[in-house]
Amino acid sequence: MKIFDYDQALGIADGDPELLGELVSLFRETSPALLAEIKTAIGEQNHEQLRRAAHTLKGSAANVGAATLSEAARTMETAVAAGDFTGATNLYEQVAAEILRFAETAEKTLEVRVP
């Protein structure tokens, strides 16, 4: 599984590298708020808010080719939906780390591939 699947993301962006760059930038701008929402849900032990935020992050990550991040968010969503709140909260650090890894990898990849 790739940190940043450029080819998949480019397909989602209809083959337009500039659009892909804009989508990745938008994701990088909005992902901190999603991560904060996850952290708040954990602190408040709000299962539904955590499930919803993980679900949103999963989809957003998939739309920009952040495969490992999307999978980590999916695992979190699945755990909380199954009633394993502790298991879901234990994934917070992994999700946070994957957001950073994606941002770094996408930035480097787009510098090379997008004119």
N, CA, C and O atoms as CSV, one atom per row, in Angstrom:
chain,resi,resn,atom,element,x,y,z
A,1,MET,N,N,0.850,-1.176,0.000
A,1,MET,CA,C,0.000,0.000,0.000
A,1,MET,C,C,0.901,1.246,0.000
A,1,MET,O,O,1.904,1.304,0.711
A,2,LYS,N,N,0.525,2.220,-0.798
A,2,LYS,CA,C,1.353,3.407,-0.972
A,2,LYS,C,C,0.934,4.543,-0.042
A,2,LYS,O,O,-0.242,4.700,0.287
A,3,ILE,N,N,1.919,5.323,0.367
A,3,ILE,CA,C,1.632,6.539,1.136
A,3,ILE,C,C,0.865,7.508,0.250
A,3,ILE,O,O,-0.126,8.102,0.673
A,4,PHE,N,N,1.336,7.661,-0.988
A,4,PHE,CA,C,0.677,8.528,-1.965
A,4,PHE,C,C,0.650,7.800,-3.290
A,4,PHE,O,O,1.690,7.617,-3.922
A,5,ASP,N,N,-0.518,7.386,-3.711
A,5,ASP,CA,C,-0.686,6.699,-4.985
A,5,ASP,C,C,-1.008,7.750,-6.044
A,5,ASP,O,O,-2.168,8.066,-6.310
A,6,TYR,N,N,0.045,8.272,-6.627
A,6,TYR,CA,C,-0.098,9.365,-7.590
A,6,TYR,C,C,-0.997,8.968,-8.756
A,6,TYR,O,O,-1.881,9.731,-9.146
A,7,ASP,N,N,-0.778,7.786,-9.309
A,7,ASP,CA,C,-1.550,7.379,-10.479
A,7,ASP,C,C,-3.036,7.260,-10.162
A,7,ASP,O,O,-3.874,7.687,-10.957
A,8,GLN,N,N,-3.370,6.689,-9.015
A,8,GLN,CA,C,-4.773,6.590,-8.615
A,8,GLN,C,C,-5.375,7.986,-8.428
A,8,GLN,O,O,-6.474,8.270,-8.904
A,9,ALA,N,N,-4.641,8.841,-7.732
A,9,ALA,CA,C,-5.134,10.195,-7.478
A,9,ALA,C,C,-5.275,10.979,-8.775
A,9,ALA,O,O,-6.227,11.743,-8.935
A,10,LEU,N,N,-4.354,10.801,-9.686
A,10,LEU,CA,C,-4.440,11.478,-10.982
A,10,LEU,C,C,-5.686,11.019,-11.740
A,10,LEU,O,O,-6.339,11.818,-12.412
A,11,GLY,N,N,-6.008,9.750,-11.630
A,11,GLY,CA,C,-7.234,9.241,-12.251
A,11,GLY,C,C,-8.473,9.889,-11.662
A,11,GLY,O,O,-9.410,10.220,-12.389
A,12,ILE,N,N,-8.484,10.070,-10.352
A,12,ILE,CA,C,-9.615,10.726,-9.688
A,12,ILE,C,C,-9.729,12.173,-10.148
A,12,ILE,O,O,-10.827,12.722,-10.241
A,13,ALA,N,N,-8.574,12.790,-10.438
A,13,ALA,CA,C,-8.546,14.183,-10.898
A,13,ALA,C,C,-8.688,14.279,-12.417
A,13,ALA,O,O,-8.286,15.278,-13.015
A,14,ASP,N,N,-9.254,13.252,-13.040
A,14,ASP,CA,C,-9.489,13.228,-14.490
A,14,ASP,C,C,-8.220,13.467,-15.303
A,14,ASP,O,O,-8.261,14.068,-16.376
A,15,GLY,N,N,-7.092,12.986,-14.775
A,15,GLY,CA,C,-5.838,13.106,-15.512
A,15,GLY,C,C,-5.238,14.498,-15.513
A,15,GLY,O,O,-4.300,14.766,-16.265
A,16,ASP,N,N,-5.758,15.380,-14.693
A,16,ASP,CA,C,-5.299,16.773,-14.661
A,16,ASP,C,C,-4.352,16.980,-13.474
A,16,ASP,O,O,-4.806,17.061,-12.333
A,17,PRO,N,N,-3.041,17.068,-13.730
A,17,PRO,CA,C,-2.078,17.211,-12.635
A,17,PRO,C,C,-2.284,18.489,-11.813
A,17,PRO,O,O,-2.063,18.494,-10.602
A,18,GLU,N,N,-2.704,19.562,-12.469
A,18,GLU,CA,C,-2.934,20.807,-11.723
A,18,GLU,C,C,-4.111,20.663,-10.774
A,18,GLU,O,O,-4.055,21.136,-9.638
A,19,LEU,N,N,-5.173,20.017,-11.229
A,19,LEU,CA,C,-6.324,19.761,-10.366
A,19,LEU,C,C,-5.915,18.875,-9.195
A,19,LEU,O,O,-6.323,19.105,-8.057
A,20,LEU,N,N,-5.118,17.874,-9.482
A,20,LEU,CA,C,-4.629,17.005,-8.406
A,20,LEU,C,C,-3.859,17.817,-7.381
A,20,LEU,O,O,-4.045,17.625,-6.180
A,21,GLY,N,N,-3.005,18.716,-7.828
A,21,GLY,CA,C,-2.257,19.572,-6.913
A,21,GLY,C,C,-3.178,20.398,-6.036
A,21,GLY,O,O,-2.927,20.578,-4.844
A,22,GLU,N,N,-4.256,20.903,-6.643
A,22,GLU,CA,C,-5.231,21.692,-5.879
A,22,GLU,C,C,-5.963,20.822,-4.857
A,22,GLU,O,O,-6.197,21.250,-3.727
A,23,LEU,N,N,-6.322,19.603,-5.255
A,23,LEU,CA,C,-7.007,18.682,-4.340
A,23,LEU,C,C,-6.117,18.314,-3.153
A,23,LEU,O,O,-6.575,18.264,-2.012
A,24,VAL,N,N,-4.854,18.061,-3.436
A,24,VAL,CA,C,-3.915,17.725,-2.363
A,24,VAL,C,C,-3.735,18.921,-1.434
A,24,VAL,O,O,-3.694,18.756,-0.215
A,25,SER,N,N,-3.628,20.117,-1.996
A,25,SER,CA,C,-3.506,21.320,-1.168
A,25,SER,C,C,-4.730,21.502,-0.282
A,25,SER,O,O,-4.605,21.826,0.899
A,26,LEU,N,N,-5.902,21.295,-0.848
A,26,LEU,CA,C,-7.134,21.407,-0.076
A,26,LEU,C,C,-7.164,20.370,1.046
A,26,LEU,O,O,-7.558,20.678,2.171
A,27,PHE,N,N,-6.750,19.157,0.740
A,27,PHE,CA,C,-6.708,18.114,1.760
A,27,PHE,C,C,-5.744,18.505,2.883
A,27,PHE,O,O,-6.048,18.338,4.064
A,28,ARG,N,N,-4.596,19.018,2.501
A,28,ARG,CA,C,-3.603,19.411,3.508
A,28,ARG,C,C,-4.129,20.550,4.382
A,28,ARG,O,O,-3.767,20.649,5.555
A,29,GLU,N,N,-4.968,21.397,3.827
A,29,GLU,CA,C,-5.556,22.496,4.603
A,29,GLU,C,C,-6.651,22.008,5.543
A,29,GLU,O,O,-6.803,22.537,6.645
A,30,THR,N,N,-7.416,21.001,5.116
A,30,THR,CA,C,-8.573,20.559,5.901
A,30,THR,C,C,-8.278,19.391,6.845
A,30,THR,O,O,-9.008,19.191,7.816
A,31,SER,N,N,-7.240,18.631,6.583
A,31,SER,CA,C,-6.971,17.449,7.418
A,31,SER,C,C,-6.657,17.789,8.876
A,31,SER,O,O,-7.019,17.001,9.750
A,32,PRO,N,N,-6.003,18.914,9.194
A,32,PRO,CA,C,-5.799,19.224,10.614
A,32,PRO,C,C,-7.116,19.376,11.391
A,32,PRO,O,O,-7.197,18.993,12.558
A,33,ALA,N,N,-8.134,19.931,10.747
A,33,ALA,CA,C,-9.430,20.072,11.417
A,33,ALA,C,C,-10.063,18.704,11.664
A,33,ALA,O,O,-10.673,18.486,12.711
A,34,LEU,N,N,-9.926,17.789,10.716
A,34,LEU,CA,C,-10.453,16.439,10.919
A,34,LEU,C,C,-9.707,15.723,12.038
A,34,LEU,O,O,-10.308,15.021,12.852
A,35,LEU,N,N,-8.399,15.907,12.070
A,35,LEU,CA,C,-7.605,15.290,13.135
A,35,LEU,C,C,-7.994,15.871,14.488
A,35,LEU,O,O,-8.073,15.143,15.477
A,36,ALA,N,N,-8.234,17.165,14.535
A,36,ALA,CA,C,-8.677,17.808,15.776
A,36,ALA,C,C,-10.049,17.283,16.192
A,36,ALA,O,O,-10.305,17.080,17.379
A,37,GLU,N,N,-10.923,17.064,15.224
A,37,GLU,CA,C,-12.244,16.515,15.536
A,37,GLU,C,C,-12.122,15.108,16.112
A,37,GLU,O,O,-12.844,14.748,17.042
A,38,ILE,N,N,-11.214,14.319,15.561
A,38,ILE,CA,C,-10.969,12.974,16.087
A,38,ILE,C,C,-10.459,13.053,17.517
A,38,ILE,O,O,-10.920,12.320,18.392
A,39,LYS,N,N,-9.511,13.940,17.747
A,39,LYS,CA,C,-8.952,14.086,19.094
A,39,LYS,C,C,-10.020,14.541,20.093
A,39,LYS,O,O,-10.065,14.052,21.222
A,40,THR,N,N,-10.867,15.464,19.681
A,40,THR,CA,C,-11.954,15.935,20.546
A,40,THR,C,C,-12.918,14.789,20.860
A,40,THR,O,O,-13.330,14.610,22.006
A,41,ALA,N,N,-13.269,14.024,19.840
A,41,ALA,CA,C,-14.183,12.897,20.038
A,41,ALA,C,C,-13.599,11.878,21.009
A,41,ALA,O,O,-14.317,11.307,21.831
A,42,ILE,N,N,-12.306,11.657,20.909
A,42,ILE,CA,C,-11.645,10.731,21.839
A,42,ILE,C,C,-11.718,11.286,23.251
A,42,ILE,O,O,-12.076,10.570,24.186
A,43,GLY,N,N,-11.379,12.564,23.407
A,43,GLY,CA,C,-11.397,13.188,24.726
A,43,GLY,C,C,-12.777,13.194,25.364
A,43,GLY,O,O,-12.911,13.054,26.579
A,44,GLU,N,N,-13.793,13.357,24.540
A,44,GLU,CA,C,-15.171,13.392,25.036
A,44,GLU,C,C,-15.816,12.003,25.040
A,44,GLU,O,O,-16.969,11.846,25.441
A,45,GLN,N,N,-15.068,11.012,24.592
A,45,GLN,CA,C,-15.569,9.638,24.463
A,45,GLN,C,C,-16.867,9.593,23.655
A,45,GLN,O,O,-17.816,8.887,23.998
A,46,ASN,N,N,-16.873,10.364,22.581
A,46,ASN,CA,C,-18.042,10.467,21.706
A,46,ASN,C,C,-17.853,9.492,20.540
A,46,ASN,O,O,-17.191,9.803,19.550
A,47,HIS,N,N,-18.446,8.319,20.681
A,47,HIS,CA,C,-18.260,7.250,19.703
A,47,HIS,C,C,-18.752,7.657,18.313
A,47,HIS,O,O,-18.063,7.424,17.320
A,48,GLU,N,N,-19.929,8.257,18.238
A,48,GLU,CA,C,-20.493,8.606,16.935
A,48,GLU,C,C,-19.664,9.695,16.245
A,48,GLU,O,O,-19.434,9.624,15.037
A,49,GLN,N,N,-19.222,10.684,16.990
A,49,GLN,CA,C,-18.396,11.739,16.403
A,49,GLN,C,C,-17.075,11.153,15.897
A,49,GLN,O,O,-16.594,11.543,14.833
A,50,LEU,N,N,-16.491,10.229,16.646
A,50,LEU,CA,C,-15.240,9.594,16.229
A,50,LEU,C,C,-15.468,8.768,14.964
A,50,LEU,O,O,-14.672,8.834,14.027
A,51,ARG,N,N,-16.537,8.001,14.937
A,51,ARG,CA,C,-16.824,7.182,13.759
A,51,ARG,C,C,-17.024,8.060,12.526
A,51,ARG,O,O,-16.497,7.773,11.451
A,52,ARG,N,N,-17.791,9.129,12.700
A,52,ARG,CA,C,-18.079,10.038,11.584
A,52,ARG,C,C,-16.804,10.739,11.086
A,52,ARG,O,O,-16.583,10.839,9.879
A,53,ALA,N,N,-15.977,11.216,12.005
A,53,ALA,CA,C,-14.740,11.903,11.603
A,53,ALA,C,C,-13.773,10.935,10.922
A,53,ALA,O,O,-13.135,11.291,9.932
A,54,ALA,N,N,-13.664,9.721,11.443
A,54,ALA,CA,C,-12.797,8.723,10.816
A,54,ALA,C,C,-13.311,8.378,9.422
A,54,ALA,O,O,-12.522,8.209,8.492
A,55,HIS,N,N,-14.619,8.273,9.277
A,55,HIS,CA,C,-15.227,7.981,7.978
A,55,HIS,C,C,-14.921,9.103,6.973
A,55,HIS,O,O,-14.552,8.838,5.829
A,56,THR,N,N,-15.077,10.336,7.407
A,56,THR,CA,C,-14.799,11.487,6.538
A,56,THR,C,C,-13.339,11.511,6.129
A,56,THR,O,O,-13.020,11.746,4.963
A,57,LEU,N,N,-12.448,11.269,7.086
A,57,LEU,CA,C,-11.016,11.251,6.786
A,57,LEU,C,C,-10.687,10.125,5.820
A,57,LEU,O,O,-9.889,10.305,4.900
A,58,LYS,N,N,-11.293,8.972,6.024
A,58,LYS,CA,C,-11.065,7.818,5.140
A,58,LYS,C,C,-11.391,8.188,3.694
A,58,LYS,O,O,-10.590,7.938,2.794
A,59,GLY,N,N,-12.551,8.776,3.471
A,59,GLY,CA,C,-12.963,9.145,2.122
A,59,GLY,C,C,-12.118,10.250,1.527
A,59,GLY,O,O,-11.732,10.190,0.359
A,60,SER,N,N,-11.834,11.257,2.329
A,60,SER,CA,C,-11.007,12.373,1.847
A,60,SER,C,C,-9.615,11.888,1.462
A,60,SER,O,O,-9.065,12.299,0.440
A,61,ALA,N,N,-9.057,11.017,2.283
A,61,ALA,CA,C,-7.722,10.481,1.999
A,61,ALA,C,C,-7.735,9.643,0.719
A,61,ALA,O,O,-6.822,9.741,-0.100
A,62,ALA,N,N,-8.762,8.829,0.553
A,62,ALA,CA,C,-8.856,8.004,-0.652
A,62,ALA,C,C,-8.937,8.870,-1.907
A,62,ALA,O,O,-8.394,8.506,-2.951
A,63,ASN,N,N,-9.610,10.006,-1.808
A,63,ASN,CA,C,-9.782,10.890,-2.962
A,63,ASN,C,C,-8.502,11.585,-3.403
A,63,ASN,O,O,-8.437,12.110,-4.515
A,64,VAL,N,N,-7.491,11.597,-2.554
A,64,VAL,CA,C,-6.211,12.201,-2.944
A,64,VAL,C,C,-5.096,11.160,-3.035
A,64,VAL,O,O,-3.920,11.513,-3.123
A,65,GLY,N,N,-5.465,9.885,-3.015
A,65,GLY,CA,C,-4.477,8.826,-3.178
A,65,GLY,C,C,-3.662,8.515,-1.941
A,65,GLY,O,O,-2.601,7.899,-2.037
A,66,ALA,N,N,-4.142,8.933,-0.779
A,66,ALA,CA,C,-3.436,8.661,0.490
A,66,ALA,C,C,-3.876,7.294,1.003
A,66,ALA,O,O,-4.662,7.198,1.946
A,67,ALA,N,N,-3.363,6.243,0.376
A,67,ALA,CA,C,-3.848,4.889,0.616
A,67,ALA,C,C,-3.608,4.413,2.048
A,67,ALA,O,O,-4.522,3.876,2.673
A,68,THR,N,N,-2.405,4.597,2.576
A,68,THR,CA,C,-2.130,4.106,3.932
A,68,THR,C,C,-2.929,4.903,4.968
A,68,THR,O,O,-3.376,4.345,5.970
A,69,LEU,N,N,-3.105,6.182,4.734
A,69,LEU,CA,C,-3.918,7.002,5.637
A,69,LEU,C,C,-5.379,6.578,5.575
A,69,LEU,O,O,-6.035,6.449,6.608
A,70,SER,N,N,-5.883,6.364,4.381
A,70,SER,CA,C,-7.270,5.932,4.226
A,70,SER,C,C,-7.503,4.603,4.946
A,70,SER,O,O,-8.533,4.409,5.591
A,71,GLU,N,N,-6.546,3.703,4.828
A,71,GLU,CA,C,-6.663,2.399,5.495
A,71,GLU,C,C,-6.628,2.546,7.016
A,71,GLU,O,O,-7.385,1.872,7.715
A,72,ALA,N,N,-5.767,3.409,7.534
A,72,ALA,CA,C,-5.707,3.632,8.985
A,72,ALA,C,C,-7.018,4.226,9.489
A,72,ALA,O,O,-7.511,3.836,10.547
A,73,ALA,N,N,-7.581,5.162,8.740
A,73,ALA,CA,C,-8.862,5.761,9.121
A,73,ALA,C,C,-9.988,4.737,9.028
A,73,ALA,O,O,-10.897,4.737,9.858
A,74,ARG,N,N,-9.930,3.866,8.022
A,74,ARG,CA,C,-10.928,2.800,7.895
A,74,ARG,C,C,-10.865,1.855,9.088
A,74,ARG,O,O,-11.898,1.449,9.619
A,75,THR,N,N,-9.667,1.509,9.503
A,75,THR,CA,C,-9.496,0.630,10.653
A,75,THR,C,C,-10.061,1.288,11.911
A,75,THR,O,O,-10.710,0.628,12.722
A,76,MET,N,N,-9.814,2.580,12.071
A,76,MET,CA,C,-10.361,3.319,13.206
A,76,MET,C,C,-11.885,3.323,13.156
A,76,MET,O,O,-12.545,3.049,14.158
A,77,GLU,N,N,-12.434,3.632,12.002
A,77,GLU,CA,C,-13.891,3.670,11.840
A,77,GLU,C,C,-14.507,2.305,12.147
A,77,GLU,O,O,-15.517,2.217,12.845
A,78,THR,N,N,-13.904,1.257,11.630
A,78,THR,CA,C,-14.417,-0.095,11.843
A,78,THR,C,C,-14.367,-0.471,13.313
A,78,THR,O,O,-15.305,-1.073,13.836
A,79,ALA,N,N,-13.280,-0.120,13.979
A,79,ALA,CA,C,-13.140,-0.452,15.401
A,79,ALA,C,C,-14.213,0.228,16.235
A,79,ALA,O,O,-14.858,-0.417,17.062
A,80,VAL,N,N,-14.409,1.513,16.029
A,80,VAL,CA,C,-15.402,2.226,16.840
A,80,VAL,C,C,-16.812,1.744,16.502
A,80,VAL,O,O,-17.664,1.662,17.387
A,81,ALA,N,N,-17.066,1.424,15.232
A,81,ALA,CA,C,-18.388,0.927,14.841
A,81,ALA,C,C,-18.674,-0.436,15.483
A,81,ALA,O,O,-19.827,-0.779,15.743
A,82,ALA,N,N,-17.607,-1.208,15.735
A,82,ALA,CA,C,-17.754,-2.524,16.365
A,82,ALA,C,C,-17.785,-2.426,17.886
A,82,ALA,O,O,-17.873,-3.441,18.578
A,83,GLY,N,N,-17.715,-1.209,18.399
A,83,GLY,CA,C,-17.770,-1.025,19.847
A,83,GLY,C,C,-16.420,-1.038,20.537
A,83,GLY,O,O,-16.348,-1.015,21.766
A,84,ASP,N,N,-15.347,-1.075,19.756
A,84,ASP,CA,C,-13.995,-1.098,20.326
A,84,ASP,C,C,-13.435,0.329,20.349
A,84,ASP,O,O,-12.556,0.675,19.559
A,85,PHE,N,N,-13.955,1.145,21.263
A,85,PHE,CA,C,-13.528,2.546,21.349
A,85,PHE,C,C,-12.050,2.641,21.713
A,85,PHE,O,O,-11.332,3.477,21.165
A,86,THR,N,N,-11.594,1.801,22.621
A,86,THR,CA,C,-10.180,1.821,23.023
A,86,THR,C,C,-9.282,1.490,21.840
A,86,THR,O,O,-8.267,2.151,21.618
A,87,GLY,N,N,-9.655,0.471,21.085
A,87,GLY,CA,C,-8.873,0.112,19.901
A,87,GLY,C,C,-8.831,1.240,18.893
A,87,GLY,O,O,-7.798,1.511,18.280
A,88,ALA,N,N,-9.975,1.898,18.729
A,88,ALA,CA,C,-10.044,3.020,17.792
A,88,ALA,C,C,-9.168,4.175,18.259
A,88,ALA,O,O,-8.458,4.785,17.459
A,89,THR,N,N,-9.218,4.471,19.543
A,89,THR,CA,C,-8.431,5.602,20.045
A,89,THR,C,C,-6.935,5.303,20.005
A,89,THR,O,O,-6.118,6.215,19.875
A,90,ASN,N,N,-6.582,4.035,20.115
A,90,ASN,CA,C,-5.165,3.669,20.037
A,90,ASN,C,C,-4.586,3.925,18.652
A,90,ASN,O,O,-3.366,3.958,18.491
A,91,LEU,N,N,-5.434,4.107,17.661
A,91,LEU,CA,C,-4.991,4.365,16.289
A,91,LEU,C,C,-4.746,5.852,16.014
A,91,LEU,O,O,-4.282,6.214,14.933
A,92,TYR,N,N,-5.054,6.703,16.977
A,92,TYR,CA,C,-4.925,8.144,16.766
A,92,TYR,C,C,-3.513,8.535,16.322
A,92,TYR,O,O,-3.353,9.257,15.338
A,93,GLU,N,N,-2.504,8.071,17.030
A,93,GLU,CA,C,-1.121,8.444,16.691
A,93,GLU,C,C,-0.744,7.963,15.298
A,93,GLU,O,O,-0.036,8.656,14.568
A,94,GLN,N,N,-1.216,6.779,14.930
A,94,GLN,CA,C,-0.929,6.267,13.589
A,94,GLN,C,C,-1.580,7.142,12.523
A,94,GLN,O,O,-0.958,7.470,11.513
A,95,VAL,N,N,-2.827,7.514,12.754
A,95,VAL,CA,C,-3.537,8.374,11.803
A,95,VAL,C,C,-2.826,9.721,11.679
A,95,VAL,O,O,-2.620,10.220,10.572
A,96,ALA,N,N,-2.457,10.300,12.809
A,96,ALA,CA,C,-1.750,11.588,12.796
A,96,ALA,C,C,-0.425,11.470,12.038
A,96,ALA,O,O,-0.075,12.349,11.250
A,97,ALA,N,N,0.300,10.392,12.277
A,97,ALA,CA,C,1.582,10.187,11.588
A,97,ALA,C,C,1.378,9.999,10.089
A,97,ALA,O,O,2.170,10.491,9.286
A,98,GLU,N,N,0.327,9.293,9.715
A,98,GLU,CA,C,0.063,9.069,8.287
A,98,GLU,C,C,-0.306,10.365,7.574
A,98,GLU,O,O,0.025,10.539,6.401
A,99,ILE,N,N,-0.980,11.265,8.260
A,99,ILE,CA,C,-1.280,12.565,7.653
A,99,ILE,C,C,0.024,13.293,7.330
A,99,ILE,O,O,0.172,13.850,6.242
A,100,LEU,N,N,0.950,13.289,8.253
A,100,LEU,CA,C,2.243,13.949,8.022
A,100,LEU,C,C,3.029,13.260,6.915
A,100,LEU,O,O,3.604,13.923,6.052
A,101,ARG,N,N,3.053,11.936,6.937
A,101,ARG,CA,C,3.782,11.190,5.902
A,101,ARG,C,C,3.201,11.485,4.523
A,101,ARG,O,O,3.936,11.679,3.555
A,102,PHE,N,N,1.872,11.515,4.448
A,102,PHE,CA,C,1.239,11.816,3.165
A,102,PHE,C,C,1.612,13.215,2.701
A,102,PHE,O,O,1.997,13.403,1.547
A,103,ALA,N,N,1.503,14.191,3.581
A,103,ALA,CA,C,1.789,15.579,3.199
A,103,ALA,C,C,3.208,15.709,2.651
A,103,ALA,O,O,3.425,16.359,1.628
A,104,GLU,N,N,4.163,15.096,3.327
A,104,GLU,CA,C,5.564,15.171,2.880
A,104,GLU,C,C,5.760,14.461,1.549
A,104,GLU,O,O,6.400,14.991,0.641
A,105,THR,N,N,5.208,13.267,1.440
A,105,THR,CA,C,5.377,12.471,0.228
A,105,THR,C,C,4.678,13.119,-0.962
A,105,THR,O,O,5.242,13.188,-2.054
A,106,ALA,N,N,3.462,13.589,-0.756
A,106,ALA,CA,C,2.715,14.225,-1.845
A,106,ALA,C,C,3.435,15.486,-2.318
A,106,ALA,O,O,3.543,15.733,-3.520
A,107,GLU,N,N,3.922,16.276,-1.375
A,107,GLU,CA,C,4.621,17.502,-1.754
A,107,GLU,C,C,5.837,17.185,-2.629
A,107,GLU,O,O,6.041,17.822,-3.663
A,108,LYS,N,N,6.631,16.217,-2.221
A,108,LYS,CA,C,7.827,15.843,-2.996
A,108,LYS,C,C,7.449,15.291,-4.363
A,108,LYS,O,O,8.077,15.618,-5.370
A,109,THR,N,N,6.423,14.456,-4.390
A,109,THR,CA,C,6.007,13.844,-5.655
A,109,THR,C,C,5.456,14.898,-6.612
A,109,THR,O,O,5.780,14.893,-7.799
A,110,LEU,N,N,4.632,15.792,-6.100
A,110,LEU,CA,C,4.032,16.809,-6.964
A,110,LEU,C,C,5.060,17.802,-7.471
A,110,LEU,O,O,4.918,18.320,-8.578
A,111,GLU,N,N,6.090,18.080,-6.688
A,111,GLU,CA,C,7.161,18.975,-7.152
A,111,GLU,C,C,7.808,18.420,-8.408
A,111,GLU,O,O,8.181,19.172,-9.308
A,112,VAL,N,N,7.938,17.109,-8.464
A,112,VAL,CA,C,8.594,16.458,-9.602
A,112,VAL,C,C,7.637,16.277,-10.773
A,112,VAL,O,O,8.034,16.427,-11.929
A,113,ARG,N,N,6.391,15.958,-10.486
A,113,ARG,CA,C,5.463,15.554,-11.547
A,113,ARG,C,C,4.541,16.647,-12.077
A,113,ARG,O,O,4.055,16.548,-13.204
A,114,VAL,N,N,4.296,17.676,-11.294
A,114,VAL,CA,C,3.368,18.716,-11.747
A,114,VAL,C,C,4.171,19.925,-12.211
A,114,VAL,O,O,4.957,20.489,-11.449
A,115,PRO,N,N,3.966,20.322,-13.476
A,115,PRO,CA,C,4.735,21.451,-14.024
A,115,PRO,C,C,4.408,22.762,-13.352
A,115,PRO,O,O,4.975,23.796,-13.706
